[in-house]
Every structure is written in structure tokens, then in C-alpha cells.
Amino acid sequence: MLLSLAWRNVWRNHKRSMIIVLSIAFGLWGGLFSDAIMLGMMDSVVETAIKRDLAHIQIHKVDYSKEKNINNYIPDGEKVLLQCKEIPGVAAVSARTLIEGMAASPSSSFGVRIIGIDPAAARRVTNIYSSVQEGSYFESDKRNPIVIGKKLAERLNLKIHSKVILSFQDLQGNITYIACRVSGIFKTSSSQFDGMNVYLRQKDIFRILDSPPIFHEIAIRVESTQQFKSIARKLKERFALLDVKDWQEIAPELAYLSDMTITYSYVFVAIILLALLFGITNTMLMSVVDRIREFGVLIAIGMKKTRVFIMIILETIFLSLTGGLLGILLGVASISVFAHTGIDLSAIAYSLESFGASTMLYPYLPVAMYVILTVMIIIAANIAALFPAWKATHLVPSEAIRSY
């Protein structure tokens, strides 16, 4: 009985109720969509970094992070590479030969990180091949092809088929030179990455070094992003003498930023609900003032004050949930549309490059957010109803009937 009575009371003054319902709906809609954009942006930064070069998991020699020298390669690298492929849940594996060196052209020279790869294996782990804007990704059989970033190409004034000289220390500590021809120029969402990395085929590096295959890094992509922690644990158990890290350990600042974005999204919605709480409280107070005589009569004819209290609480919950669910539906609809079509941010591409984000943004919001939001709405409604309900239950029936 109280439920049906409370629902009817909500719509007795339908104009006032609709105003607060729409206020709640549009407030939450704006909050949810803003959160989805923030989370989508952060997800874009993380996914871009993982697909560009980070991968889900990396394996190095234990002290490689302290001393990134050419001799600090993974012992029995080929054996480790094969064993990684046997781990359930591993989608692809790519071994990298990493060397710090210099790239020189007739016009200039810059310090670079030389990344030796097996092009076929690297394609399955990272997406650098899809970022090649000029030339090709090691599709030529010519001697010593090199793929460089667009930023570095501009610095060195290089074009496709231009000659570039790489210099670096070999395994004996001697300076070695290799003459390369630019076969491809890539452009990622990070201009910093484009300005310092060059890709060579491992077979060309091993030929110049006159050495068997050596790997400084093994990059691993997992089948499901939810599995990277568990797979990293398995790899740590199998390769106890090596340094195995997942992407959150490799780039803790990125993981921290991701966690902070999620936390901020909840705080942002909580602030919106707090602001709406005052609006709901004001609406319910107006409702109580308009109905003081009614409450006085109800109490006078024997209705318990606790039932009056519960009725006002229910009215507030119905009002809040109606607006909240409408806001959630609007949020789900708009987020779903833009999650499919994306939001083109190419107008601010330069700013996004320094941040490492893609120019196409795909908003998303985890299902948990909608569940938590519904609970938060009910809690906020109960808090908003406390004072109006208290005021209604502390009326003196005779004064309420006589005065109003």
C-alpha cells in the first residue's frame, strides 16, 4: 500500500517532479559521458603503448634495466623464446635485439635506439607495420633496409631510399658501422617514440656483429587482457633467473595514471550526485510544506509517524531512481553509439601526440560503474529524504490541520 501511495504522490505535482527527474537524468548523463570520454582516453593511451612497443609482458636479463649494454642479452635466448610460446594464453612472442647507437645522414646525426626484429614475429605482437606511412615494412629484399620514425626522418632530412649510417658498439666494444637504406617511415601517436627508434632486421644485425642470435628483450602478447597478470606469474615461475614484468610493472606511471583516472571517474559522479542531492532535498521539502495539512490529518486519524517517514523516503527513492535510470539509459545509448563510431579528435592531433593518445577516441564505461551508480543513487535518495521526512514526522497534528 505504501509503495503505490508513494508512487502516486510523486506524480501529484507532475511539473515539479518532471523538473527534478530531468535534472537528475541530464546531470547523470553528462557525468557518465564525461567519465566514458576520460576512461576511453586513458584506455587509448594504454592500448596504444601496448600495441606500439610495450606488449603485455616483457622478459630481460635481470640487470638489463640498470645497464642497457649490448652484452647484457638473455642467456639461451632462443630456448627461452620457444618456451614462452608453449605457455597457455600466450598469443604471440617477438624477440628483440636492442642497441643504443647513432644515426647519421649527410645533414645531421642523432642518438637512436636500434631495434632488431624478426618482421613476421613482430607483426603479431605490435602494430608498427600498420603505422608505416611511406614506403614498406621490410617487404623489400634489398640489403640492410631500415624503418624509421617520421620525426627522426625530419631531423635527419631523410626520405624513402635515403642512405643512413648507424654506428654502435659491437660485442667486443669496438665501434661498428652499418649503411642502411630507408625502406619505410612510420608515424605513431607518440612523436617522442618516432624521434628515437629505428627498426632493422635481426639477420642484418647478426651478420654485422658476426654472432649467433642474441636477444635483449622478449615481448609477449596475451590472448585476453584479463590474463596478463596470471600469465606473467607463470613466466616468473618458469624463468626465475630472468626479469619478467607485465606492462604495469614496466610502465608504472601509466598504470598509476590509469588507476587514478578510474578513481577520478567515481569521484566525479559522486560530486554530481552530491549537487543533485541538494536539489532533491529542496524538492522534497517543498513537497512536505505543501502537504503539511495532509500529514497532520493522516497522523490524526491514526497513521503511525514511522509509516509517514517511510512513505517520504519511498517517494524520494522513486523520484531519484526514475531520473537516475533515465540518465543511465541516455548514457548507455550515447556511449554505445560513440563507442562504435568513435570521436574524431584530429583537430587536436598535435596535443594528443605529446600525450601518446590516438586521434580516434572510443568512449567506454565498465558495467560495474552502472551498478555502483544505481546503489549510489539509492543512498543519495535516502540521505536527501532524511530531513524532509524528519520534518513531516515532527508535526503536531492539531497545529498542522489548523494552520494550513
C-alpha positions, 0 to 999 in steps of 0.5 A: 500500500505504501509503495503505490501511495508513494508512487502516486504522490510523486506524480501529484505535482507532475511539473515539479517532479518532471523538473527534478527527474530531468535534472537528475537524468541530464546531470547523470548523463553528462557525468557518465559521458564525461567519465566514458570520454576520460576512461576511453582516453586513458584506455587509448593511451594504454592500448596504444603503448601496448600495441606500439612497443610495450606488449603485455609482458616483457622478459630481460636479463635481470640487470638489463634495466640498470645497464642497457649494454649490448652484452647484457642479452638473455642467456639461451635466448632462443630456448627461452623464446620457444618456451614462452610460446608453449605457455597457455594464453600466450598469443604471440612472442617477438624477440628483440635485439636492442642497441643504443647507437647513432644515426647519421645522414649527410645533414645531421646525426642523432642518438637512436635506439636500434631495434632488431626484429624478426618482421613476421614475429613482430607483426603479431605482437605490435602494430608498427607495420600498420603505422608505416606511412611511406614506403614498406615494412621490410617487404623489400629484399634489398640489403640492410633496409631500415624503418624509421620514425617520421620525426627522426626522418625530419631531423635527419632530412631523410626520405624513402631510399635515403642512405643512413649510417648507424654506428654502435658498439659491437660485442667486443666494444669496438665501434661498428658501422652499418649503411642502411637504406630507408625502406619505410617511415612510420608515424605513431601517436607518440612523436617522442617514440618516432624521434628515437627508434629505428627498426632493422632486421635481426639477420642484418644485425647478426651478420654485422656483429658476426654472432649467433642470435642474441636477444635483449628483450622478449615481448609477449602478447596475451590472448585476453587482457584479463590474463596478463597478470596470471600469465606473467606469474607463470613466466616468473615461475618458469624463468626465475633467473630472468626479469619478467614484468607485465606492462604495469610493472614496466610502465608504472606511471601509466598504470598509476595514471590509469588507476587514478583516472578510474578513481577520478571517474567515481569521484566525479559522479559522486560530486554530481550526485552530491549537487543533485542531492541538494536539489532533491532535498529542496524538492522534497521539502517543498513537497512536505510544506505543501502537504503539511495539512495532509500529514497532520490529518493522516497522523490524526486519524491514526497513521503511525509517524514511522509509516509517514517517514517511510512513505517520504523516503519511498517517494524520494527513492522513486523520484531519484531512481526514475531520473537516475535510470533515465540518465543511465539509459541516455548514457548507455545509448550515447556511449554505445553509439560513440563507442562504435563510431568513435570521436574524431579528435584530429583537430587536436592531433598535435596535443594528443601526440605529446600525450601518446593518445590516438586521434580516434577516441572510443568512449567506454564505461565498465558495467560495474560503474552502472551498478555502483551508480544505481546503489549510489543513487539509492543512498543519495535518495535516502540521505536527501529524504532524511530531513524532509521526512524528519520534518513531516514526522515532527508535526503536531497534528492539531497545529498542522490541520489548523494552520494550513 
